[in-house]
Amino acid sequence: MAGTPADIVTRLNADVGKALAEPAVRARFAQSALEPIGGSAEQFSQLVHGDYAKYARLVKELNIRIE
C-alpha cells in the first residue's frame, strides 16, 4: 500500500513469510491448486505491476468492455 511505512511493510512481509512456511498453510493452498512462493515486498510490487500491464494490454487487444 502506498504510503505504508517501510518498517511496517518489512514486518508484514516477514509475518506472511512465516505463515507461508507453515505446513498447514501450504497444504491449504495446495488444496486450491495454489503455490505459495513468498518473496520480498519489491518482488510482489513487480509482480503486481507486471500483471496489471499484461491484463491492461489484453483488455485493449481483445476490445473488452464493461456494459
Sequence and secondary structure as in RCSB ss.txt:
>XXXX:A:sequence
MAGTPADIVTRLNADVGKALAEPAVRARFAQSALEPIGGSAEQFSQLVHGDYAKYARLVKELNIRIE
>XXXX:A:secstr
 TT  HHHHHHHHHHHHHHHHSHHHHHHHHHTT       HHHHHHHHHHHHHHHHHHHHHTT    
